[in-house]
Amino acid sequence: MKQMFGDATKAVQLNVQTVVLRVKNVNVTSNELKSALSNVESVVPEVQTTVKDIQKDVDKMNFKNKAHLDRINEAQARIETELATLNDMLTFGKKKKRNKKANAVK
């Protein structure tokens, strides 16, 4: 009987020690998390400033490039129109030759 109580007592003591160690581990981890969160919070304003500066630079670049991009788009539209015209001319010429051959065969 004493041995049964002794074993049970040891098991309870081990369980209590395990719980205590786990609680200490949770406290240490919690403190590490608080420290990391504090570091992140201290850096956020710097990051926000950097993001604003980058956005200003992007806006300036877009403004400067707009005229160039507009001219490129206009040139592209002209080229596409000219290509379509040439394609129509070539297609019409092929149709004319086909019609002549078809009429000659009849």
CYANA upper distance limits for C-alpha pairs under 8 A (distance plus 0.5 A):
  1 MET  CA      5 PHE  CA      6.88
  2 LYS  CA      6 GLY  CA      6.45
  3 GLN  CA      7 ASP  CA      6.53
  4 MET  CA      8 ALA  CA      6.64
  5 PHE  CA      9 THR  CA      6.41
  6 GLY  CA     10 LYS  CA      6.65
  7 ASP  CA     11 ALA  CA      6.64
  8 ALA  CA     12 VAL  CA      6.66
  9 THR  CA     13 GLN  CA      6.59
 10 LYS  CA     14 LEU  CA      6.58
 11 ALA  CA     15 ASN  CA      6.65
 12 VAL  CA     16 VAL  CA      6.58
 13 GLN  CA     17 GLN  CA      6.60
 14 LEU  CA     18 THR  CA      6.57
 15 ASN  CA     19 VAL  CA      6.68
 16 VAL  CA     20 VAL  CA      6.62
 17 GLN  CA     21 LEU  CA      6.65
 18 THR  CA     22 ARG  CA      6.67
 19 VAL  CA     23 VAL  CA      6.61
 20 VAL  CA     24 LYS  CA      6.70
 21 LEU  CA     25 ASN  CA      6.62
 22 ARG  CA     26 VAL  CA      6.64
 23 VAL  CA     27 ASN  CA      6.73
 24 LYS  CA     28 VAL  CA      6.71
 25 ASN  CA     29 THR  CA      6.57
 26 VAL  CA     30 SER  CA      6.41
 27 ASN  CA     31 ASN  CA      6.67
 28 VAL  CA     32 GLU  CA      6.75
 29 THR  CA     33 LEU  CA      6.62
 30 SER  CA     34 LYS  CA      6.69
 31 ASN  CA     35 SER  CA      6.70
 32 GLU  CA     36 ALA  CA      6.67
 33 LEU  CA     37 LEU  CA      6.52
 34 LYS  CA     38 SER  CA      6.60
 35 SER  CA     39 ASN  CA      6.79
 36 ALA  CA     40 VAL  CA      6.77
 37 LEU  CA     41 GLU  CA      6.62
 38 SER  CA     42 SER  CA      6.70
 39 ASN  CA     43 VAL  CA      6.92
 40 VAL  CA     44 VAL  CA      6.72
 41 GLU  CA     45 PRO  CA      8.29
 43 VAL  CA     47 VAL  CA      6.84
 44 VAL  CA     48 GLN  CA      6.62
 45 PRO  CA     49 THR  CA      6.71
 46 GLU  CA     50 THR  CA      6.71
 47 VAL  CA     51 VAL  CA      6.62
 48 GLN  CA     52 LYS  CA      6.73
 49 THR  CA     53 ASP  CA      6.73
 50 THR  CA     54 ILE  CA      6.65
 51 VAL  CA     55 GLN  CA      6.62
 52 LYS  CA     56 LYS  CA      6.74
 53 ASP  CA     57 ASP  CA      6.84
 54 ILE  CA     58 VAL  CA      6.67
 55 GLN  CA     59 ASP  CA      6.60
 56 LYS  CA     60 LYS  CA      6.70
 57 ASP  CA     61 MET  CA      6.63
 58 VAL  CA     62 ASN  CA      6.57
 59 ASP  CA     63 PHE  CA      6.66
 60 LYS  CA     64 LYS  CA      6.71
 61 MET  CA     65 ASN  CA      6.54
 62 ASN  CA     66 LYS  CA      6.41
 63 PHE  CA     67 ALA  CA      8.38
 64 LYS  CA     68 HIS  CA      8.39
 65 ASN  CA     69 LEU  CA      6.55
 66 LYS  CA     70 ASP  CA      6.52
 67 ALA  CA     71 ARG  CA      6.81
 68 HIS  CA     72 ILE  CA      6.73
 69 LEU  CA     73 ASN  CA      6.60
 70 ASP  CA     74 GLU  CA      6.68
 71 ARG  CA     75 ALA  CA      6.62
 72 ILE  CA     76 GLN  CA      6.57
 73 ASN  CA     77 ALA  CA      6.67
 74 GLU  CA     78 ARG  CA      6.77
 75 ALA  CA     79 ILE  CA      6.62
 76 GLN  CA     80 GLU  CA      6.61
 77 ALA  CA     81 THR  CA      6.66
 78 ARG  CA     82 GLU  CA      6.66
 79 ILE  CA     83 LEU  CA      6.57
 80 GLU  CA     84 ALA  CA      6.62
 81 THR  CA     85 THR  CA      6.73
 82 GLU  CA     86 LEU  CA      6.66
 83 LEU  CA     87 ASN  CA      6.48
 84 ALA  CA     88 ASP  CA      6.62
 85 THR  CA     89 MET  CA      6.71
 86 LEU  CA     90 LEU  CA      6.62
 87 ASN  CA     91 THR  CA      6.49
 88 ASP  CA     92 PHE  CA      6.46
 89 MET  CA     93 GLY  CA      6.67
 90 LEU  CA     94 LYS  CA      6.79
 91 THR  CA     95 LYS  CA      6.75
 92 PHE  CA     96 LYS  CA      6.73
 93 GLY  CA     97 LYS  CA      6.88
 94 LYS  CA     98 ARG  CA      6.70
 95 LYS  CA     99 ASN  CA      6.63
 96 LYS  CA    100 LYS  CA      6.80
 97 LYS  CA    101 LYS  CA      6.77
 98 ARG  CA    102 ALA  CA      6.57
 99 ASN  CA    103 ASN  CA      6.57
100 LYS  CA    104 ALA  CA      6.58
101 LYS  CA    105 VAL  CA      6.76
102 ALA  CA    106 LYS  CA      7.09
